[in-house]
């Protein structure tokens, strides 16, 4: 069994285990950490298959989306940030385990891709002489450009809906009033006071 096969089975096993722990863990912070581990394992599998663009997309977009998703969960559940910070020490062991697995995965994938068999398969995937990123860009921005723009509008609506649902008006907090700002005149917004020298202004 070559290094690429070992890396494939190892990454697949870690990804399946992490995906199971995402739905079984009772602590939401642990679920987020295991979800990041599952994404990194999937990205490693994409690298082994020669789809480096999908691997970077999985890490940059989805791992970043995990942070945004966790932020929305905190906003919707109204989690106390003070108590969340106080429990930082109990998340440290799980975070160290996940970080160690990520480091092992990156070293393993780098070694598998650098080997002769994996490198040959990656080069064989580019049959047109162009990289995967260039080919995906050509198809995405020519044949499916309208679908791409429609997907962006759907995500924009989803983001606005999440902000509207989580927006809470707290009493005693001053908020911006656009109508009052546009209706403001010189008479209501400006007061000229004649101050004698050395006396100052008294309310």
Beta strands, then each sheet from edge to edge (+ up, - down):
end
